[in-house]
Amino acid sequence: MEEESSALQRLYENLAGVVLGNKDALLLTLATLLSKGHLLIEDAPGLGKTTLAKALARSMNMDFRRLQCTPDLTPSDITGISIFNLEEHQFHFHPGPVFTNILLADEINRATPRTQSALLEAMSERTVTIDRKTHQLDEPFMVVATQNPVEFSGTYPLPEAQLDRFLMRISLGYPGEEDEIRILNSQQTGHPLDALQAVMDGPQLTKLQSVVEKVAIHSRMLEYIAKLVRATRQHDAVRLGSSPRGSLALMKAGKALALLNGKKYVTPEIIHKLAQPVLGHRLIFRDSGLYEPRAQQVFFKELLISVPVPDNPEH
């Protein structure tokens, strides 16, 4: 446990040296990574979304590809294409940018729904099927997608099926005054990202992901997670609640965040921190005002109060 905690601390500090100002967002990002999940970052431009994805890849010496989503982007621009070789008289598959370890899908809601759906198989199955042939993606594999919540012209909102594939949706938010001054100081003669060194590799990450699966979670905590998710389906303000995929995501993320916090088991406090980032994007509200971040915070605060917390959920 000490070895894993030390490795994760080095990784966190590496990211924190580049992405300044939001410790909770960094922990949620690492929890998503350790859970073998995908991350949606919803924020205004210039708040470090791309920097975070690049820093994550460099910190682990993994392959990184950036996909700039635009309306003219096609599914084959993501997955790849088979091209006929005249000399060999056969097709050769040329892999697209999805064949990487960390894929940054920048401004994903600017791609058309048909192009967005090209990522569904990759995110769910870790495979890509082209011309009836299935290609396995490398492990580890993570999609970090970004979108601007205030721009609507020329965008295509992500459908529920696509949103459900993301383990978490987070926001980095604006930095405080002291952190903004630190950002200015750190970039006077260059960007900290340029000097970032790897502190982990792919096999080490895979090992940590397997450790997460072994983190203890009491049966009462599993019941608590199920009751929370079921409460979203029964809430008067919700038209469509979370599916069981939300329950699984909450359990996996809970184990990962417990490991990041140096705990041997999942606690209710950990689930409370994860409720909104894990479940918020999986709900369809009756009132459009509940899609606002502050309104959602109030909604989840009330939801957590409405479900009794289990006593002594230790393993």
N, C-alpha and C positions, 0 to 999 in steps of 0.2 A: 504493500500500500504506500509506503514511504517513497519508493522508487517512482511509482506512477504519479504521486502528488508532486514530486520534484520536477518531473518531466513536464507536467501540465503547468506548473508555476513558471518554468522557463518559457514555455510557449505563450502564456498569458502576458508575461513581461515584455516579450518580443513584440507582440501586437500593441501593447499599451504604449510602447515607445514611439509608435508611428501614428496610431489612431488615438488622439488625445480627447479626453472629456467625457466618455461614457463607459464606465466600468461594467455596468449591468449589460449593456449591449454586447460587449466583448465576451462576457461569460455566457450569454445566450447563444452567441455565434459558435463558441467552442462546444457548448452542449449540443447544438445541432450537428456539428461535425462528428462528435463522439457517438451520437445516436444514429449515424449513417443517414442523416436526413438532409433536406434541402432548405435553403433560406431565402425568404423574400424580404428585401429591405425597401420600405416605403418612406421616401424622404424627398425634400426639396433638393435641387441641384447644389453641388459644392459642399456637401456635408461629410464626405469621406467614404461614400459607399464603394466606389471603385478601389480606393486606397485600401480599404479593409479586405476586399477579396484578393488583391495582389499581395498584401502583407501575409495573408493566410497561406497562400501558395508558396511564397518565398521562405517563410518560416519553417516549412516542412520539405523544402527542396522538391516540390512536386510540379508536374506539368500544369501550366495555366493557359487558358485560351479566353479571349474576350470576343463576345458576339454583340455587335452593335445592332440592335433590333430597329428595323425601319419597315414601312408598309410594303416595300418591294422585295423584302427578304422572303425566300422560298424555303419549303421544308428541306430540300436537298442542300441548301446552303448551310444547314445545321447538321444533318445526318451524313451527307456525302452522296456520291453518285457513282454508278457503274459506267465505265467508258469502254467502248469496243476497240480492241487493238487489232489493226488491220494485218499486221505481220503475224501475230499469233492466232488470229481468228477466234478470239475469245474476249469476254468482258473482264475488266479489271476494276475492282472496287477501290475508289479513292475516298478514304474516310474524311468526314467533315470535322468541324471544331468540337463536336460533342465527344469525340474520342480523346479525352483528356482526364486529368484528375479533378481539377476545379474549373468549372465553366462559369464565366460571368456573362449572364444574359442581361445586358445593359438596356434599360428602358423597354422591358419585355412587353409592356402594353402598347407599344408602337407597332409591334408585329401583328399581322392579321390572325384571326382565330385558327385558320388552317395551318399557319406556320407555328403558332403557339402549341398546337396539338402534336407537332412533331417531337416535342420534348416529353410527352406523356409516357411513352414506352420506356424511354431512357431513364426517367425519374422513378418509375415504378419497378421495372424489371431489370434495370441495368443492362439492357440489350437494345439493339437497333436492327430492325428488319428492313432490308432493301431487296427488291426483286425476289421475294419469297425466301431469302436467305437471312438467317439471324446471326448478327455479330455481337459478341460479348464485349462490354465496356471494361476498361481497366478498373481495378480497385486500388485505393479508395476513389470514389466518384461523388462529387457534390456540385449541385447547381446553386449558384448565388445569383438571384435575379433582383433587379432594381426597377422601381417605377416611381414617377413623380405624382403625388396624390392631388396636386392642384392644377394640372394640365389635362384638358379633356379633348381639345381640338386635335384630330388626327390620331386618336388613341382608340384601342379596342380593349375594354375591360376584360380581365381574366375571368373565364367561366368558372363555375363552382368546382367542376371536376379538376381543373388545372390548379386552382387555389388549394384544393384538398391535398395535392401532392406535396405541398410545402409543409415541412414539419413546424416551422415557425414563421411568423411575420413580425419584424421588429422595426424600430425607428431609431436612428442615431440622435436626432434632434440637434438643436443649436448648442454650441459649447458655452460654458460660463465665461465670465470676463477673464479670469485667471488662465483658464485653458486656452482661450483665444490668443492671449498674449504669448503663451507657451508655443502655440502653433506658429505665430509670427517669428519668434526667436529661433525655432527649430528649422525654419526654411529660409533663413537669410542667405545662406551660401549653397543651397541645394535642398533636396528632399530627403528626409530620413529613410524613406523607402529604398533609395539607391544604395545605402550602406547596410541594409538589413541582411543578416546572416541566418542561415538555416540552423535550427536547434533540434530538429526532428526529421525523420524521413518516413516514407510510406509504410514500411514494415513495422516501425515503432507505433505509428498511428493505428494500424490494423490491430496490433496487440492491445493498445489502450481501448479500442472499440470492443474487443472481446472481454476486457476487464469490466467494462460498463455493464455488459449483459449479466455479470455475476453479482452486481451490487444487489443487496437484499432489499426486498420490499414486502412488508407484512400483508397478510390477506385482508386485514382491516383497511389498509391503504388502497388495495385494489378495489375494495367495495366503495371506498370514499371517492376514488376516481370515477367509477361507474356511476355513482349517484350524482356527481357534479355534471358529467356529460349528459345524463338523463334529464337533469334539471334544465339544461338548455333546450331540450325538446318539449318540455312542458311549460316553459315560460310564456306568459301572455304576450310579451314584446317580441318574441321570436317566431317567425313564420316557418323556418326550417332549421332544426337544431343540428348539432354535430353528429356525425356517423361514428361507428365503432373505430374507424381509423383515427378519430380524435382521441379516443380513450387510449389506444395503443401509443399514439404520439406523446400523450401526457405521461404515460408510464415510462417510455424510453427516455424522454427528456428529463424526467424526474431522477432516474438512475444516473444519467450523465451529470446533471447539476449536483447531485449528491457527491459524486466522485470529485468534481471540481471544487466543492466546498470542504473536501477532506472528511466526509461523513461515510459511515459504513452501511447506512440504510436511508431510505427515502422518508422524509418528514412532511407533515402537512404544510409547514412553512415553505418548503421547496415547491410543492404543488401550487400554493397560492401565488408564488412569483411567476409560475409558468402558465397559469390559467389563461390570461389574456393573449400573450404571444402565441400560444399553441392553439387556442380555440377561437380567438377573435375573428380570424379570416374564414372560419368554417361555418359561421352562422349567417343566416339571411333574416334581417330584422324587418318588422312590419313598418317601423318608422325610419325614414331615411336619416333622421337626425342622429340615430344611434350609431351610424357609421363614423361619426366624428370621434377622434381619439379621446377627448375628455369625457364625452357621453359614454363611451365604452368602458372607461375606467370606473365610472359610477355604476354601470350595469354589472360589471364583474365583481365589484366590491359588495354589491347587494346579493349577487348570486352566491358568493362565498359565505356570506352571513347566513343565507337560507339553508345551507346544507351543514348538518352537525359534524364537527370535527371528531375523528375517532380518538379514544383515550389510549395513551402509551403505545403508539404503533411501532414498536421496536421489534427487531428480529431476534 
